[in-house]
Amino acid sequence: MDSLTPNSKTSTIQAQDESEISLLDILRFLKGAYKTIFVFGVLGIALSIAYLAITPKQYEATAQIAMAQIGTANVNVNPLGTNIEEPALLVSRMSLPTSYTPQTIAACGLDDSGNAGAIPSKSMKLAPAKGAANVVELKTFGPSQEAALSCANAIFELIKTTQSQILMPYIEEAKSKLADDEVRLAKAKDLVARADKSGSVMSAAYLSTRDEIRYYLDEITALKNVVTSSQNRMTHLVAPIYASDLPISPKKRMALAGGLFGGLFLGLLIALARQVITRIKGYADGVL
């Protein structure tokens, strides 16, 4: 038994007719407006091509830099040494315009800009490398592959020089203490040698001096480890600086796709606006 009344059936048929009519309207609209949509789509692509032609290309160079480390006196505690500067501290330091020398600014192509502060924001990005406690990743940018490489090299040399300057006082202090301990060790050995000749090898002074000799030998070994290992752990590149021969911007595919879809959408809006205006005029003419 059909539960629908004649009125409800009529309403259902009218709704279906209206949906069919709306679909036909859409098809008619697209048929009449495809030229406008197509023209604006082509215009969008043309504008994208013009944008790609006038926008300067930008290249990128990438370097991973290991921090300088200072050796520890007790190699059993930390055989890898200690960072002379933590990556986060280096990033913070290099964000200041005053950290850059005129040579670095010139190498990054900003010597004529009169604004050294443009280096952190325009020519480089520096961040701690993921998964490494003593490595930072440097990215530099330039109008050519050679310019990006030159800037990366200059900033790496700047970091290497400044960290060497930070490390130097510790090395000098260790060398000074090492020289002092060697003098004291020589005096203690001389005292022991004289005690051996006099036959007073069991005196308290003799035993104390022997203990002192062992202490100086251990400390001299530790200080030598600090001096020699620190010289071998200077700031260095994890791998050679890499610079792609393809520009990173402007992005051709994104620009062309954006121009195409933007033009098509604009053409669609204009065609809709025309249709609405035409209908409004038609209604007004009918009323008049």
Beta strands, then each sheet from edge to edge (+ up, - down):
strand 1: 59-66
strand 2: 69-70
strand 3: 82-83
strand 4: 124-128
strand 5: 135-142
strand 6: 236-237
strand 7: 242-243
sheet 1: 4+ 5- 1+ 6-
sheet 2: 4+ 5- 1+ 7-
sheet 3: 2+ 3-
end
